[in-house]
Amino acid sequence: MDRRSFLRRSMYFTVVAASAGLSACNDGGDGDGEEEVSGRYGFPQGVASGDPRAESVVFWSRCVPSDGSGGDVALRLQVSASEGFSSLVADVPLTATATYDHTLRAKVTGLASDTFYWYRFVAGADMSPVGRARTAPAATASRNMRFAWFTCQDWSVNHWGALSLMLEEELDFTVHLGDYIYETVGADFQSGAVEPAHGKITLPDGMLLADGSTAARTLADYRSLYKTYRSDSRIQAVHGKFPLIAIWDDHEFSDDAWQDHQTYTNANVQETSRRRAANQAWAEYMPVDFGDVSFDLGNAAYDNIRIYRDFRFGQLLHLVMTDERLYRDDHVVSEALIAQQTGADPVQGDSSVGARYFVPKDVLDTLEGAFQASQGRLPSMLGSTQTQWWKDTMKQSEAQWKVWGNEVTLNRMWVDLRTMPEPYQHIYVVNADCWDGFPSCRKELTGYLNSQGIRNVVAITGDLHAFQCGVIRDDPATGTPALVDFVVAGISSSSFYSYLKRAAGSTALASLVATPAGFDALMQGHNPDFAYVDHDAQGYATATVSADSFTVVFHKVLPLDAQGKAPASPLAGRTRITLARDSLTPQVQTGV
């Protein structure tokens, strides 16, 4: 549909052009002469800006009546080029309605490029916190850029000290690569200690899962999760200081999801209404430019939203964000098949090992071929339309650095256990929920980069709960290098190593995960394209981008102490990795 129809038919979204010389305004009164009383309205999730471009930024908040009445709130967005709001470039009347959980978002256009703006929302005599945003450099600009990316801040695990460290940075913007919320409460992987500031979450509706945990089911459930996560002062401060560019992964809907299917059971149940509820809550709580993406509540399908999009920052940086859940095919190896072969319950049996994790490579290759024979195409992570968009965007980009905002790791993660006793004598794909599980799709994209001579491509990645840097080839065994993947650990979620150690238990595999250092050495030994790994970590990453280099710093944080307290100084250490222009050989410097 065209843009005007989209704005009318989707969700409440205002677009307004900036104007020079507006007078400063200190309240949002309606001009009826009545004296306003403070305390009538609150902004419990703070403010945020997002999707920065050279001429526009999206501004977000949530405003609610303090008396709990749930009525509509008339308010104003004020944007100024001065921190003291001595004059305004935008003074926008808005309404926070219960229809969208009192969230609101407005895109201000006509802004000056590469410029700081301060913003606030005013309802009656009540005012939101003041936020700051910076527009992108103009198309002809070439100044250095600095940004952070992060992922996987499970409310129920560990602590969010990494966000406090991020707040000390000076950044142009931040990127969130998914798992902004976790849709489950009380799952096995959420059983560890958590900082006292994060109390137990209770979902208003929820559905009970077989492991005793509760999962979000309704729009009210998903909204409740975002409201809770965004109540933390640290994430509010980060969003208030830096514009956010966000994409989702699986937990915004359902763990290891594909399209509108959940994988809690081997039945892979299709849950269209649940997927739509998750989509809507994400759209309501992210500061996303809905002039560039599409969202149509009038469409009854699960894919009523498109969130893949791209951003240009002068001549230096082109950020290309993909969606790797909404259009992906099912995992090639069927959970039900594994259950049948192992004698587990065909529906409730835990078949994730063998289907999604530690999948024999020969089985994966055989079943990918069977999929192609039956469907007339290879399994896809992005879907045909998004794949073509990605190719076109990469080929047409004239930026020095093409940065792929990529949710799940591209790095090869194989383990050759053919010297182990039966039944372990296979080469295993450690995580088939990532690109390793869609090898032909990955080969198509990386092969395209090489065949078209597209250089200086890097991926920034989340999901895995580990730090990794690896060279990605157009064939993972013997192919030509195409790009470098930088994977960031989760803000708080339990590490990838801890999951594997628990899964190995007392089996013959336990020796492989006896220590974090031993497992890291194992992964590097079996996957020589890794330049750096740390699979037992939490933290975030920053990138400094110049014409000559793309330099990443992994910021690792300390876990909770033995008493369950967050460390007063959370930084555990930093690792710097530098990729020179026209190079595919990362240079690693630890202990920086």
C-alpha positions in Angstrom: 0.0 0.0 0.0 1.1 3.6 -0.5 2.6 5.6 2.4 -0.5 7.6 3.1 -2.7 4.5 3.2 -0.1 2.8 5.4 -0.2 5.7 8.0 -3.9 5.6 8.1 -4.4 1.9 8.3 -1.6 0.8 10.6 -0.8 2.2 14.0 -0.7 5.7 15.5 2.3 7.3 13.9 2.9 11.0 13.3 5.2 12.6 10.8 5.9 16.3 11.1 8.5 18.6 9.5 10.8 20.6 11.7 10.3 24.4 11.7 13.0 27.0 12.6 12.3 29.7 15.2 9.5 28.2 17.2 9.1 29.7 20.7 10.1 27.6 23.6 7.1 26.0 25.4 7.2 24.9 29.0 3.9 23.0 29.3 1.4 21.0 27.2 -1.7 22.8 28.4 -4.6 22.9 26.0 -5.0 26.7 26.4 -8.4 26.6 28.2 -7.1 28.8 31.0 -7.3 26.1 33.7 -4.3 25.8 36.0 -2.5 22.5 35.5 -1.6 20.3 38.5 1.5 18.3 38.4 1.4 14.5 39.1 -1.5 13.7 36.8 0.6 11.9 34.2 3.6 9.7 34.3 6.3 8.4 31.8 7.1 5.0 33.4 9.2 3.7 30.5 11.1 7.0 29.9 11.9 8.2 26.4 13.7 6.9 23.4 14.8 7.9 19.9 15.4 5.7 17.0 16.1 5.0 13.3 18.3 8.1 12.8 18.8 9.5 9.3 20.4 12.6 8.0 17.2 14.5 8.0 14.9 12.7 10.5 14.7 10.9 13.9 11.8 9.0 15.5 10.9 10.0 19.1 9.1 7.6 21.4 7.5 7.5 24.9 4.7 6.1 26.9 2.5 8.4 28.9 -0.2 7.2 31.3 -2.7 8.8 33.7 -1.4 8.5 37.2 -4.8 7.6 38.6 -4.9 4.4 36.6 -8.0 5.4 34.7 -6.5 4.3 31.4 -7.9 7.3 29.4 -6.3 9.1 26.5 -3.7 11.6 27.2 -3.1 14.8 25.2 0.5 15.8 25.2 3.2 17.4 23.1 6.6 16.4 21.8 9.1 19.2 21.9 12.4 19.0 20.0 15.2 21.6 20.3 18.7 22.1 19.1 19.7 23.5 22.5 19.8 21.5 25.7 17.9 24.2 27.5 15.1 24.2 25.0 15.5 28.0 24.4 13.8 27.5 21.1 12.1 24.6 19.4 12.4 23.0 16.0 9.3 20.9 16.6 6.3 21.2 18.9 4.0 18.3 18.0 0.6 17.7 19.5 0.1 13.9 20.2 -2.3 11.6 21.9 -1.4 8.6 23.9 -4.2 6.1 23.7 -5.1 2.8 25.3 -5.4 1.3 21.9 -1.6 1.2 21.7 -0.9 0.8 25.4 -0.4 4.6 25.7 2.8 4.3 23.6 3.4 7.0 21.0 6.0 7.8 18.3 6.5 10.7 16.1 9.0 11.2 13.2 10.4 14.7 12.8 11.7 15.4 9.4 13.7 18.4 8.0 16.3 18.2 10.7 19.9 19.2 10.1 22.4 16.4 9.4 25.0 15.3 12.0 23.4 17.4 14.7 22.4 16.8 18.3 18.8 17.4 19.3 17.2 17.3 22.7 13.6 16.2 23.2 10.9 15.8 25.8 7.2 15.0 26.1 5.0 17.3 28.1 1.5 16.4 29.4 -0.2 19.1 31.3 2.2 20.2 34.1 4.2 16.9 33.8 7.3 16.4 31.8 9.2 13.3 30.7 12.9 12.9 31.1 14.9 14.8 28.5 16.5 12.7 25.8 19.2 13.4 23.3 19.5 12.2 19.7 21.9 12.7 16.9 21.0 12.7 13.2 23.2 10.8 10.7 25.9 12.5 8.7 24.9 13.8 5.3 25.5 11.6 2.2 28.7 13.4 1.3 30.2 13.3 4.8 33.1 11.1 5.7 33.7 11.5 9.5 34.5 8.5 11.7 31.5 6.8 13.4 31.2 5.0 16.7 28.3 2.7 17.7 27.5 -0.1 20.1 25.5 -3.3 19.6 23.9 -5.5 22.2 21.4 -8.4 22.6 19.9 -10.8 25.0 19.1 -8.9 28.3 17.1 -11.6 30.1 15.4 -9.8 33.0 15.4 -13.0 35.1 19.1 -13.8 34.9 22.3 -12.2 36.2 22.5 -8.3 36.1 22.4 -5.4 33.7 25.7 -3.7 34.7 26.8 -3.8 31.0 24.2 -1.1 30.3 25.8 1.1 32.9 29.2 0.7 31.2 27.6 1.5 27.8 26.1 4.7 29.2 29.6 6.0 29.8 30.4 5.7 26.1 30.1 8.4 23.5 28.3 6.8 20.6 26.4 8.0 17.5 23.8 5.3 17.9 23.1 1.8 19.2 21.9 -1.4 17.5 19.8 -4.1 19.2 20.0 -7.4 17.5 17.1 -9.1 19.1 15.9 -11.0 22.3 15.0 -7.6 23.8 12.6 -9.5 25.9 12.3 -13.2 26.8 8.8 -14.5 26.3 9.1 -17.1 29.1 9.2 -16.8 32.8 10.6 -19.5 35.0 12.2 -21.6 32.2 15.1 -23.9 33.0 17.6 -21.6 31.5 16.2 -18.8 33.7 16.9 -20.6 36.9 20.1 -18.9 37.9 20.6 -16.0 40.3 19.3 -12.5 39.4 20.1 -9.1 40.8 17.6 -8.0 43.5 16.5 -5.0 41.4 14.7 -7.4 39.0 11.7 -9.0 40.7 9.7 -11.9 39.5 7.6 -11.3 36.4 3.9 -12.4 36.5 2.2 -12.5 33.1 -1.5 -11.3 33.1 -2.6 -14.3 30.9 0.3 -16.6 30.0 0.3 -20.3 29.1 1.8 -23.1 31.1 4.5 -25.1 29.4 5.5 -28.7 30.0 8.6 -27.7 32.0 6.5 -25.7 34.5 7.4 -22.3 33.0 5.0 -19.7 31.7 5.1 -18.2 28.2 3.5 -15.0 26.9 0.4 -15.8 24.9 -1.6 -12.6 24.4 -1.0 -9.0 23.5 -1.4 -8.1 27.2 1.4 -10.6 28.1 3.9 -9.2 25.6 3.1 -5.7 26.5 3.6 -6.5 30.2 7.1 -7.9 29.3 8.1 -4.7 27.5 6.8 -2.5 30.2 8.7 -4.5 32.8 12.0 -4.5 30.8 11.7 -0.8 30.0 11.1 0.1 33.6 14.8 -0.5 34.4 16.5 2.9 34.8 19.7 1.7 33.0 18.0 0.8 29.8 16.0 4.0 29.9 19.2 6.0 30.2 20.8 4.2 27.3 17.8 4.8 25.1 17.6 8.4 26.3 21.2 9.1 25.3 21.6 7.2 22.1 19.3 6.6 19.1 18.3 2.9 18.8 18.1 0.8 15.6 16.3 -2.4 16.5 15.5 -5.8 14.9 14.0 -8.8 16.6 15.2 -12.4 17.0 13.2 -15.3 18.4 12.4 -14.5 22.0 10.3 -11.5 21.1 7.9 -14.2 20.0 8.9 -17.7 20.9 12.2 -19.5 21.5 13.8 -20.9 18.3 10.7 -19.7 16.4 10.3 -19.9 12.6 7.5 -17.8 10.9 4.5 -18.2 13.3 5.5 -21.6 14.7 6.7 -22.3 18.2 9.1 -25.1 19.0 8.3 -25.8 22.6 7.0 -29.2 21.4 7.9 -31.4 18.5 4.5 -30.5 16.9 5.9 -27.1 15.9 2.4 -25.6 16.5 1.3 -22.7 14.3 0.2 -19.8 16.5 -0.8 -17.0 14.2 -2.7 -14.9 16.8 0.2 -15.2 19.2 2.7 -14.2 16.6 0.6 -11.1 15.7 0.4 -10.1 19.4 4.1 -10.3 19.6 4.5 -8.3 16.5 2.2 -5.6 17.7 3.9 -5.3 21.1 7.3 -5.0 19.5 6.0 -2.3 17.1 4.5 -0.4 20.0 7.6 -0.4 22.2 10.4 0.2 19.7 11.1 3.7 18.3 10.8 2.5 14.7 10.2 4.6 11.6 7.0 3.2 10.2 7.4 5.3 7.1 10.2 2.9 6.0 8.9 -0.4 7.3 5.3 -1.6 7.1 2.8 -2.7 9.7 -0.9 -3.4 8.9 -3.2 -4.4 11.7 -5.9 -4.9 9.1 -4.0 -7.8 7.6 -4.9 -11.1 9.4 -1.7 -12.9 8.4 1.3 -13.4 10.7 3.6 -11.5 8.4 1.6 -8.3 8.6 4.8 -6.5 9.5 8.1 -6.0 7.6 11.0 -4.8 9.7 14.1 -5.3 7.5 15.6 -2.0 6.4 18.8 -0.1 5.9 20.6 3.1 7.1 23.3 5.2 5.6 25.8 7.2 7.6 27.6 9.4 5.1 30.1 7.8 2.7 31.5 5.6 5.5 28.9 3.3 6.8 25.8 1.5 5.4 23.9 -0.6 8.0 21.7 -3.3 6.5 19.3 -4.9 9.0 17.7 -8.3 8.2 14.8 -10.3 9.7 15.9 -13.9 10.2 12.7 -15.3 11.9 9.6 -14.2 10.1 10.4 -15.7 6.7 12.7 -18.6 7.6 11.8 -22.2 6.8 11.6 -24.8 9.6 14.8 -26.4 10.9 15.8 -29.0 8.3 16.0 -31.8 10.8 12.6 -32.6 12.2 12.2 -32.7 15.9 9.5 -35.3 15.5 11.8 -37.5 13.5 14.5 -37.3 16.1 11.9 -38.2 18.8 10.7 -41.2 16.8 14.3 -42.4 16.3 15.3 -42.0 19.9 12.1 -43.4 21.4 11.0 -40.1 23.0 7.5 -38.9 23.2 6.6 -37.9 19.7 5.2 -34.5 20.8 6.6 -33.7 24.2 10.0 -35.4 24.1 13.0 -33.2 24.2 14.4 -33.5 20.6 16.2 -30.2 20.4 19.5 -32.1 20.6 19.8 -33.8 17.3 17.4 -31.5 15.5 18.6 -28.0 16.4 21.8 -28.6 18.5 24.6 -31.1 17.9 23.1 -32.2 14.6 25.2 -34.7 12.7 26.4 -32.9 9.6 25.7 -35.8 7.3 22.1 -35.9 8.5 21.7 -32.2 7.9 23.2 -32.4 4.4 20.9 -35.3 3.5 17.7 -33.7 4.7 18.6 -30.4 3.1 18.8 -32.3 -0.2 15.5 -34.0 0.5 13.9 -30.6 1.2 15.1 -29.3 -2.2 13.8 -32.4 -3.9 10.3 -32.0 -2.4 10.0 -28.2 -2.5 12.0 -27.3 -5.7 14.2 -24.9 -3.7 16.7 -24.9 -0.9 15.7 -24.0 2.7 15.9 -20.3 3.3 16.7 -18.1 6.3 15.5 -14.8 4.7 12.8 -15.8 2.2 13.1 -15.0 -1.5 11.9 -11.4 -1.4 14.2 -10.3 1.5 17.1 -12.3 -0.1 16.8 -10.3 -3.3 16.5 -7.0 -1.3 19.7 -7.9 0.6 21.6 -8.7 -2.6 20.4 -5.5 -4.3 21.2 -3.3 -1.3 24.7 -4.8 -0.9 25.5 -4.4 -4.6 24.2 -0.9 -4.9 25.9 0.4 -1.7 28.7 2.9 -2.3 29.7 3.1 1.4 33.2 2.2 2.5 31.9 -0.3 5.0 28.8 -2.5 4.5 27.6 -3.6 8.0 25.1 -6.4 8.2 22.9 -6.3 11.2 22.5 -10.1 11.5 20.7 -11.9 14.3 22.3 -15.4 14.4 25.9 -16.3 14.0 27.4 -16.9 10.5 30.5 -18.5 11.9 31.1 -22.2 11.2 30.7 -24.1 14.5 31.5 -27.8 13.8 33.0 -30.4 16.1 34.5 -33.6 14.7 33.9 -36.4 17.1 34.6 -39.3 14.8 37.3 -40.5 17.3 34.7 -40.6 20.1 32.9 -43.9 21.0 29.5 -44.6 19.6 27.0 -43.1 19.3 29.0 -39.8 19.0 31.1 -40.7 15.9 30.0 -37.8 13.6 31.0 -34.3 12.6 28.4 -32.2 14.4 26.9 -28.9 13.6 26.8 -27.4 17.1 23.9 -25.0 16.5 21.6 -25.6 13.5 19.3 -22.8 14.6 22.0 -20.4 13.3 23.3 -20.1 9.7 25.1 -23.4 10.1 21.6 -25.0 9.8 21.0 -23.3 6.5 24.3 -23.9 4.8 23.1 -23.5 1.2 21.4 -20.2 2.0 24.5 -18.9 3.6 26.6 -20.1 0.6 24.2 -18.2 -1.8 24.7 -14.9 0.1 28.5 -15.2 0.7 29.0 -16.4 -2.9 27.1 -13.4 -4.2 29.4 -11.1 -2.3 32.4 -12.7 -3.9 31.0 -13.0 -7.4 30.0 -9.4 -7.4 33.3 -8.2 -5.9 31.6 -6.6 -2.9 34.3 -5.9 -0.3 34.6 -4.5 3.2 31.5 -6.4 4.5 31.2 -7.1 8.2 28.4 -8.7 10.2 27.4 -7.6 13.7 25.6 -10.5 15.3 23.8 -11.4 18.6 21.8 -14.4 19.9 24.6 -16.9 20.8 25.5 -15.5 24.3 29.2 -15.5 23.4 31.9 -13.3 21.9 33.2 -14.5 18.5 35.1 -13.1 15.6 35.4 -15.3 12.5 36.1 -15.2 8.8 33.1 -16.4 6.7 33.8 -18.2 3.5 31.5 -18.8 0.6 32.0 -22.5 1.4 32.7 -23.2 5.1 35.3 -25.9 4.5 37.4 -24.8 1.5 35.8 -21.6 0.1 37.0 -18.1 -0.4 36.7 -15.6 2.5 33.8 -13.1 1.9 33.2 -11.2 5.2 34.0 -11.2 8.9 31.4 -11.9 11.6 31.6 -10.2 15.0 29.3 -11.9 17.6 28.4 -10.1 20.8 27.6 -11.9 24.1 24.3 -11.2 25.9 23.9 -8.4 28.3 22.8 -10.8 31.0 21.7 -14.1 29.6 23.5 -17.2 30.7 26.5 -18.0 28.5 26.5 -20.5 25.6 29.2 -22.5 27.4 27.0 -22.8 30.5 24.1 -24.3 28.4 26.4 -26.8 26.8 28.0 -27.9 30.1 24.6 -28.5 31.6 23.4 -30.4 28.5 26.5 -32.6 28.5 25.9 -33.7 32.1 27.8 -36.9 32.9 27.8 -38.2 29.3 31.0 -38.9 27.4 30.7 -35.3 26.1 31.4 -33.9 29.5 35.1 -33.8 28.9 34.7 -31.5 26.0 33.1 -28.8 28.2 35.0 -29.4 31.4 36.3 -25.8 31.4 35.5 -22.7 29.4 39.1 -22.4 28.2 39.0 -26.0 27.1 35.8 -25.6 25.1 37.1 -22.4 23.5 40.2 -24.2 22.4 38.1 -27.1 21.1 36.0 -24.7 19.0 39.0 -22.9 17.6 40.8 -26.1 16.9 37.9 -27.5 14.9 37.1 -24.2 13.2 40.3 -22.5 12.1 38.6 -19.4 10.7 37.9 -18.2 14.2 40.1 -15.3 15.2 38.7 -15.0 18.7 36.2 -16.8 20.9 34.9 -16.5 24.5 31.9 -18.7 25.0 31.5 -18.0 28.7 30.7 -14.3 28.8 28.2 -11.4 29.1 28.7 -7.9 27.8 28.4 -5.7 24.8 30.4 -4.5 21.8 31.4 -1.2 20.3 32.7 -0.4 16.8 34.9 2.6 15.7 34.6 3.0 12.0 37.0 5.0 9.8 37.9 4.9 6.2 40.9 2.7 6.9 39.6 0.3 9.6 36.7 -1.3 11.4 37.7 -1.7 15.0 35.6 -3.7 17.5 36.0 -3.8 21.2 34.3 -6.6 23.2 33.4 -5.4 26.7 33.1 -8.4 29.0 31.4 -8.0 32.4 31.7 -9.9 35.7 28.8 -12.1 36.7 27.0 -11.9 40.0 29.1 -12.8 43.0 28.7 -15.8 45.2 26.1 -13.9 47.3 24.1 -13.0 44.2 25.1 -9.3 44.2 26.1 -7.3 41.2 29.7 -6.2 41.1 30.3 -2.6 42.0 32.7 -2.3 39.0 31.3 -4.7 36.4 34.0 -4.6 33.8 35.9 -7.9 33.6 38.1 -6.9 30.6 38.2 -5.7 27.0 39.4 -7.3 23.7 40.1 -5.1 20.6 39.8 -6.6 17.1 40.9 -4.5 14.1 40.0 -5.2 10.5 41.9 -3.1 8.0 40.3 -1.8 4.9 40.3 -4.4 2.1 41.4 -7.1 4.5 39.8 -10.2 5.8 42.4 -10.9 8.5 41.2 -9.6 11.9 44.0 -8.5 14.3 43.2 -9.4 17.9 44.6 -7.6 21.0 43.4 -8.9 24.4 43.6 -7.1 27.7 43.1 -3.6 26.4 
